[in-house]
Amino acid sequence: MPKPESGVPGCPPGLEYLTQLDQLLIHQQLELLEVVTGFDFQNRYVIKNTMGQQVYFAMEQSSFCWRCACKSRRQFTMTITDNNGQEIVKMSRPFKCCSGMGQCWYAGCCDCCSDEITVESPPGEVIGKIKHGGSKWYPHLEVTDAHDDLVFHIWGPCCLCQTICCQADLDFKVYAKDGVTVVGNIAKQWAGAVKECFTKVSNFGVQFPMDLDVKMKAMLIGATMLIEYLYIEAQQNGNGGGGGQ
């Protein structure tokens, strides 16, 4: 995707692309060795616009030991770079002792259980956090800004199974802080029977208002990553993702 003109007021360097977009496609890259060996490799994602043009590239950085021992619950750092390889966003996920426990009723009220990702843009400047919020049955995330003020609620479906029979997307609705007004959507897209059955590759579609602050658009990319690890990858690994707290 051609780089827009820079100099947008209040826009971190590299996020100018997002001023022109109201949708993103996030495609995880297939690791053949992961399919053959069953070991978790560092995840990599291509972030595109709806025309299929690459906008960003995201790369997980984590240790082999964390991936083997904790699988989807692992701590990691993820960097997002533009097409010139310039790092524009950094995401950090610390390890939480009860992170990813599907039936942990303490998420949202107990810090050691509440999974989160901190987003920085440019790297070193925090623009917000995505936190695992408390609920009863439905997946729930809370998006806060740099001042820790609530901006969005994200609610997912009660059932996170994507079967050959269903062949349906999993929608995670993005609500304003009032919890009523829908302002966007994060969909884990059905990738086809072969990919769904034999690989762990995930494809997401992210929708948001065109005039949304670019920092909050970046936060929704971060929310997509937390959804991937906390719910989707955890379910694929059978180590406790899913329904809510």
PEDA-V690406 format. One record per residue. N is the residue number from 0. RES is the residue in one small letter. PHI is phi as a letter, one per 30 degrees, with the letter a starting at -180 (999 if undefined). OMEGA is omega in degrees with one decimal (999 if undefined). Layout:
N,RES,PHI,OMEGA
N,RES,PHI,OMEGA
//
This chain:
0,m,999,179.0
1,p,d,-178.4
2,k,d,177.3
3,p,d,176.4
4,e,d,179.2
5,s,d,177.3
6,g,j,175.8
7,v,d,-177.4
8,p,e,176.1
9,g,i,-177.6
10,c,c,176.3
11,p,e,-179.6
12,p,e,177.8
13,g,j,179.7
14,l,d,179.3
15,e,e,178.5
16,y,e,-173.6
17,l,d,178.7
18,t,d,-176.0
19,q,c,-171.9
20,l,b,170.8
21,d,b,176.6
22,q,b,174.3
23,l,b,172.8
24,l,c,-178.5
25,i,c,-175.7
26,h,c,176.1
27,q,d,179.9
28,q,d,-178.4
29,l,d,174.7
30,e,c,-176.5
31,l,d,179.2
32,l,d,177.7
33,e,d,177.9
34,v,d,-176.1
35,v,d,-172.6
36,t,c,-176.9
37,g,i,177.7
38,f,d,176.9
39,d,d,174.8
40,f,c,176.7
41,q,d,-177.4
42,n,d,176.5
43,r,b,-175.5
44,y,b,170.1
45,v,c,-179.5
46,i,c,-172.8
47,k,b,169.2
48,n,d,-175.4
49,t,d,176.0
50,m,d,-179.9
51,g,i,178.9
52,q,d,179.6
53,q,d,177.4
54,v,c,-178.9
55,y,b,173.2
56,f,b,-178.3
57,a,c,-176.9
58,m,b,175.8
59,e,d,172.7
60,q,b,-179.7
61,s,a,-177.9
62,s,d,178.5
63,f,d,-178.6
64,c,d,179.0
65,w,d,-177.8
66,r,d,179.8
67,c,d,-173.6
68,a,d,-171.5
69,c,c,179.2
70,k,h,-174.9
71,s,d,179.6
72,r,d,-172.7
73,r,d,170.2
74,q,d,179.1
75,f,a,167.2
76,t,c,177.2
77,m,b,178.1
78,t,c,175.4
79,i,c,-178.5
80,t,c,175.4
81,d,d,-175.8
82,n,d,175.3
83,n,c,179.6
84,g,i,179.9
85,q,d,179.7
86,e,d,-177.0
87,i,c,179.6
88,v,b,174.2
89,k,b,178.7
90,m,b,-178.2
91,s,b,177.4
92,r,c,177.9
93,p,d,175.8
94,f,d,174.5
95,k,c,-170.0
96,c,d,179.9
97,c,c,-177.7
98,s,e,174.1
99,g,i,179.3
100,m,d,-172.0
101,g,e,-177.7
102,q,c,178.4
103,c,d,-176.9
104,w,d,-175.5
105,y,c,178.8
106,a,e,-179.6
107,g,j,178.3
108,c,b,178.9
109,c,b,-172.2
110,d,d,-177.3
111,c,d,-179.0
112,c,c,-173.0
113,s,d,179.7
114,d,d,180.0
115,e,a,172.3
116,i,b,175.4
117,t,c,-176.9
118,v,c,178.8
119,e,b,174.6
120,s,a,-6.3
121,p,d,179.6
122,p,e,-176.8
123,g,j,179.5
124,e,c,-176.8
125,v,d,176.7
126,i,c,177.2
127,g,l,178.9
128,k,b,170.3
129,i,c,-174.5
130,k,b,175.7
131,h,d,-176.0
132,g,d,179.2
133,g,d,173.3
134,s,a,178.6
135,k,c,-175.4
136,w,b,-173.0
137,y,c,173.7
138,p,e,-175.0
139,h,b,174.3
140,l,b,175.0
141,e,b,178.6
142,v,c,179.7
143,t,c,-179.9
144,d,c,-176.3
145,a,d,179.4
146,h,c,-179.8
147,d,i,175.4
148,d,d,-178.1
149,l,d,178.0
150,v,c,-177.7
151,f,b,161.5
152,h,c,173.7
153,i,b,-178.9
154,w,c,179.2
155,g,c,179.8
156,p,d,179.2
157,c,d,179.9
158,c,c,-177.8
159,l,c,-178.3
160,c,d,171.5
161,q,c,-176.7
162,t,c,177.4
163,i,d,179.9
164,c,d,-176.3
165,c,d,-178.3
166,q,h,-174.7
167,a,b,174.3
168,d,d,172.9
169,l,c,-176.1
170,d,c,172.7
171,f,c,-175.3
172,k,d,177.3
173,v,c,-178.8
174,y,c,170.7
175,a,d,-175.0
176,k,d,175.8
177,d,d,177.4
178,g,i,-175.9
179,v,b,-175.4
180,t,d,178.0
181,v,d,-177.7
182,v,b,-179.4
183,g,a,-177.9
184,n,a,172.7
185,i,b,-175.7
186,a,c,169.3
187,k,d,-169.5
188,q,d,175.1
189,w,d,-173.0
190,a,c,-177.0
191,g,j,-173.4
192,a,e,-176.0
193,v,d,-179.1
194,k,d,-178.1
195,e,d,-175.9
196,c,d,-169.3
197,f,c,177.9
198,t,b,177.1
199,k,c,-177.0
200,v,d,-179.5
201,s,c,173.1
202,n,b,-179.2
203,f,b,168.6
204,g,c,-177.2
205,v,c,179.5
206,q,c,179.2
207,f,a,179.3
208,p,d,179.4
209,m,e,-174.9
210,d,d,177.9
211,l,d,176.6
212,d,e,-177.4
213,v,d,177.7
214,k,d,178.7
215,m,d,172.9
216,k,d,176.7
217,a,d,177.7
218,m,d,179.1
219,l,d,170.7
220,i,d,176.7
221,g,d,178.3
222,a,d,177.3
223,t,d,179.4
224,m,d,179.0
225,l,d,175.3
226,i,e,-179.7
227,e,e,-176.0
228,y,d,-171.4
229,l,d,-175.6
230,y,c,-172.4
231,i,d,-178.3
232,e,d,178.0
233,a,d,178.1
234,q,d,179.7
235,q,d,-180.0
236,n,d,-179.4
237,g,i,-179.0
238,n,c,165.3
239,g,j,171.0
240,g,c,167.0
241,g,j,-162.0
242,g,e,-159.9
243,g,c,-171.7
244,q,c,999
//
